[in-house]
Amino acid sequence: VQLQASGGGLVQAGGSLKLSCEASRRTVSNNGMGWFRQAPGNEREFVASIGWNGGNEYYSESVKGRFTISRDRAKDTVYLQMNNLKPEDTAVYYCAASRGAIGTTTTSSYRYWGQGTQVTVSS
């Protein structure tokens, strides 16, 4: 499986971005999917996850109410809509495919990782 993340960029605080993560070489339509992020000097942290059928959405407390994860199984693509962005959201964002049907909050539960896309929020 190859995961290609895109959609990152530079945005002002309060702005929005939508990240995409497309799978290729093999389908991930039956896998839970997740988004993680890593800021310089920090560990990779959980952002959001979604189950194989689009249910079982989970969010970190820091993004709840501002970010929305979704997926299009027919396109083998997962999205992360990010609204009301804050400078502390600045990080490299990674998508990942879970080993099972449900996305979880721990990195060890994910088998495949994308290359990351940079999100920078200016104040």
N, C-alpha and C positions, 0 to 999 in steps of 0.2 A: 504494500500500500504506500502510495505517495500522497502527502497532504500538502497543498499549496495554499498558503495564507496570503491574503491581499487586502487592500483597503486602508492601510495605515497612512498616516501623514501628520502634518502640522495643523493644529486648530487652536483657536482662542478658547479660553475658559468660557463655559456655557454653550459651546458649540457641540456638534454631533459628527459622528463617523459611523460607518457601517463596515465591519470586517466580514470577509468571506473566507471560507476554507473549502476547497474542492478536492475531493479524493480522486485518485486515478490508479490505474493498474489493477485495482481490485476494489470491489464495493465495500463500503462501510455502512450500508443501509441498515444492517442488523446490529450495529454497535452503538453503545452510548458514546456521546461526543462531549468534549469539554474545551473550554478556553482557560488558559493560564497566562500569567504575565510575570515579567521579571524586570525590575528596575536595577540600575547599576548598584552593585554592592549588596543587593538583597537576594534572598532565595526566591525561587519560582513559587508563585502563589496562585491558588485557585481563584477563578473569577466566576465561571458559570458552567453548568453542564445540562445535558438533555438526554433523555432516553431514546431508544431506537425508534419508537413510534411518535416521537415529538412530545411525549409527556414527561413527567418526572423532572421538571426544571428545578434547578437549585442555583442559588446565587450567594456570593459572599456578602457579608453585611455591608461592606464598603461600596458595593455597586447596586445593591437591591433598590429597586424603584427607579433606577436610571438606565440600567442595561437590560436588554432582552435578547435571549438566545432563541434561535429557531433553526429549523432544518427543512430542506427539500429533499426527500429521499429519492425522488426520481432523478434529481440532478446530482445526488451524492454530495451535497453542499450544505455546510452549516454556516450560520450567520451570527454575528454579534452586533446588535444595534446599540450604540453608545450615545446617550443623550446627556445634556447638562454636564459635560466633561469638566474635570477639575485638574489643576496642575499635578496633583498626586496620582492621577491616572497615567501619567507618563511612564512608559515602559515598552519593552518588546512583548508583543502578544503572540502566544503560541496556541495553535489548535492541536487537539489530540484525539485519537480514537481509543476508546476503552477496550479492555479485554473482554468485557461482557456487554449485556444489553442495556445496562444502566450506567449513566455517567456518575462519577464520584468526585470527591474533593481532593483525593490524594494522587500525587503524580505516579506512584507505583502501580496504580490501577490501569494505567494507560499504556498501550503497546506501541502505538505509532504516533509520531510527532511531526508537525510541520516545521518549517524553517524559521518562522517568526516574522512579524511585521511591526515596524516601529510606529508607535503612537506618541506624539509629543503635544502636550497641552501648555500653551503659554498663558501667563497671568495678565 
